[in-house]
Amino acid sequence: MYKVNVMSPCSCFVKNGLWDAQDFNTKEEAKAEAESLLHKMKTTFCSKHEFSMTEQFGSYTIQTRPRR
């Protein structure tokens, strides 16, 4: 099982009703969802935060931090 997790979701994430953790059967599905979610967060959220993604053993974590 492969996972996509969002660490410290910002208020835009919560307002959009997105899930902060999802499970997938394949690494490819998890990667596609993580990339899609990261793109959405970077292009449609309020720009008060920066987002980055890391991969470990086929699971993906999107991290949120305040923009400097």
GROMACS elastic network, one bead per residue, 0.5 to 0.9 nm:
[ bonds ]
;  ai    aj funct       b0    kb
    1    23     6  0.65338   500
    1    24     6  0.58640   500
    1    25     6  0.52130   500
    1    26     6  0.68845   500
    1    27     6  0.81408   500
    1    58     6  0.87765   500
    1    59     6  0.84856   500
    2    22     6  0.84220   500
    2    23     6  0.56679   500
    2    24     6  0.50604   500
    2    25     6  0.61894   500
    2    26     6  0.63168   500
    2    27     6  0.59366   500
    2    29     6  0.84626   500
    2    30     6  0.61913   500
    2    57     6  0.82611   500
    2    58     6  0.59475   500
    2    59     6  0.50058   500
    2    60     6  0.80267   500
    3    21     6  0.70188   500
    3    22     6  0.56241   500
    3    24     6  0.60623   500
    3    25     6  0.88257   500
    3    27     6  0.84698   500
    3    30     6  0.62640   500
    3    58     6  0.76287   500
    3    60     6  0.61539   500
    3    61     6  0.81123   500
    4    20     6  0.77638   500
    4    21     6  0.56249   500
    4    22     6  0.52391   500
    4    23     6  0.65401   500
    4    24     6  0.80868   500
    4    30     6  0.61989   500
    4    31     6  0.80458   500
    4    33     6  0.76057   500
    4    34     6  0.61211   500
    4    59     6  0.59380   500
    4    61     6  0.57882   500
    4    62     6  0.76698   500
    5    19     6  0.84598   500
    5    20     6  0.54868   500
    5    22     6  0.66184   500
    5    23     6  0.88963   500
    5    34     6  0.84135   500
    5    59     6  0.81295   500
    5    60     6  0.63452   500
    5    62     6  0.61992   500
    5    63     6  0.85417   500
    6     9     6  0.60523   500
    6    19     6  0.81996   500
    6    21     6  0.64678   500
    6    60     6  0.85966   500
    6    61     6  0.57423   500
    6    63     6  0.60025   500
    6    64     6  0.76081   500
    7    20     6  0.74339   500
    7    61     6  0.69708   500
    7    62     6  0.61452   500
    7    63     6  0.50319   500
    7    64     6  0.63598   500
    8    20     6  0.88079   500
    8    62     6  0.89596   500
    8    63     6  0.68522   500
    8    64     6  0.58697   500
    8    65     6  0.78670   500
    9    12     6  0.80468   500
    9    13     6  0.58563   500
    9    14     6  0.69156   500
    9    20     6  0.71153   500
    9    62     6  0.89481   500
    9    63     6  0.79200   500
    9    64     6  0.63075   500
    9    65     6  0.89862   500
   10    13     6  0.53339   500
   10    14     6  0.66150   500
   10    15     6  0.88525   500
   10    49     6  0.77224   500
   10    64     6  0.69506   500
   10    65     6  0.84343   500
   11    14     6  0.50338   500
   11    15     6  0.60230   500
   11    16     6  0.85658   500
   12    15     6  0.50555   500
   12    16     6  0.61997   500
   12    17     6  0.88613   500
   12    41     6  0.84357   500
   12    45     6  0.59436   500
   12    46     6  0.69955   500
   13    16     6  0.53241   500
   13    17     6  0.67708   500
   13    18     6  0.61036   500
   13    19     6  0.84915   500
   13    20     6  0.85215   500
   13    41     6  0.75544   500
   13    45     6  0.77064   500
   14    17     6  0.52845   500
   14    18     6  0.62781   500
   14    19     6  0.82695   500
   14    20     6  0.87753   500
   15    18     6  0.78599   500
   19    22     6  0.68434   500
   22    30     6  0.83499   500
   23    30     6  0.74718   500
   23    59     6  0.89758   500
   24    27     6  0.73224   500
   24    28     6  0.87707   500
   24    29     6  0.62215   500
   24    30     6  0.56441   500
   25    28     6  0.87084   500
   25    29     6  0.71973   500
   25    30     6  0.79000   500
   26    29     6  0.53549   500
   26    30     6  0.64751   500
   26    31     6  0.87114   500
   26    58     6  0.84037   500
   27    30     6  0.51319   500
   27    31     6  0.60674   500
   27    32     6  0.85734   500
   27    57     6  0.88493   500
   27    58     6  0.53005   500
   27    59     6  0.72210   500
   28    31     6  0.50873   500
   28    32     6  0.60928   500
   28    33     6  0.86018   500
   28    58     6  0.84152   500
   29    32     6  0.51792   500
   29    33     6  0.61996   500
   29    34     6  0.85571   500
   30    33     6  0.52453   500
   30    34     6  0.60513   500
   30    35     6  0.85675   500
   30    58     6  0.76085   500
   30    59     6  0.68813   500
   30    60     6  0.71739   500
   31    34     6  0.50930   500
   31    35     6  0.60648   500
   31    36     6  0.84708   500
   31    55     6  0.86831   500
   31    58     6  0.77794   500
   31    59     6  0.78151   500
   31    60     6  0.70095   500
   32    35     6  0.52645   500
   32    36     6  0.61056   500
   32    37     6  0.85665   500
   33    36     6  0.50595   500
   33    37     6  0.59915   500
   33    38     6  0.84448   500
   34    37     6  0.51451   500
   34    38     6  0.60047   500
   34    39     6  0.85075   500
   34    53     6  0.79441   500
   34    60     6  0.65241   500
   34    61     6  0.78854   500
   34    62     6  0.75692   500
   35    38     6  0.51222   500
   35    39     6  0.60958   500
   35    40     6  0.86172   500
   35    53     6  0.83743   500
   36    39     6  0.51644   500
   36    40     6  0.62483   500
   36    41     6  0.86670   500
   37    40     6  0.50939   500
   37    41     6  0.61368   500
   37    42     6  0.86085   500
   37    62     6  0.87525   500
   38    41     6  0.50819   500
   38    42     6  0.61256   500
   38    43     6  0.86036   500
   38    51     6  0.71221   500
   38    52     6  0.75743   500
   38    53     6  0.74754   500
   38    62     6  0.71405   500
   39    42     6  0.51662   500
   39    43     6  0.60887   500
   39    44     6  0.83665   500
   40    43     6  0.52959   500
   40    44     6  0.56862   500
   40    45     6  0.74797   500
   41    44     6  0.57490   500
   41    45     6  0.53817   500
   41    46     6  0.88373   500
   41    47     6  0.88349   500
   41    50     6  0.89293   500
   41    51     6  0.74196   500
   42    45     6  0.63089   500
   42    46     6  0.87938   500
   42    47     6  0.74390   500
   42    49     6  0.86940   500
   42    50     6  0.75239   500
   42    51     6  0.68194   500
   43    46     6  0.86206   500
   43    47     6  0.82514   500
   44    47     6  0.80993   500
   45    48     6  0.80274   500
   45    49     6  0.83765   500
   46    49     6  0.76779   500
   47    50     6  0.72516   500
   47    67     6  0.76258   500
   48    65     6  0.87383   500
   48    66     6  0.61318   500
   48    67     6  0.55445   500
   48    68     6  0.87006   500
   49    64     6  0.64450   500
   49    65     6  0.54541   500
   49    68     6  0.83705   500
   50    63     6  0.82055   500
   50    64     6  0.59170   500
   50    65     6  0.54290   500
   50    66     6  0.60602   500
   50    67     6  0.53786   500
   50    68     6  0.86513   500
   51    62     6  0.66352   500
   51    63     6  0.56095   500
   51    65     6  0.66281   500
   51    66     6  0.88558   500
   52    61     6  0.82530   500
   52    62     6  0.55855   500
   52    63     6  0.53560   500
   52    64     6  0.69490   500
   52    65     6  0.87153   500
   53    60     6  0.67571   500
   53    61     6  0.55483   500
   53    63     6  0.62106   500
   54    59     6  0.84195   500
   54    60     6  0.56988   500
   54    61     6  0.53263   500
   54    62     6  0.65817   500
   54    63     6  0.80905   500
   55    58     6  0.62006   500
   55    59     6  0.56283   500
   55    61     6  0.64203   500
   55    62     6  0.89823   500
   56    59     6  0.54177   500
   56    60     6  0.64819   500
   56    61     6  0.82659   500
   57    60     6  0.84159   500
   65    68     6  0.89348   500
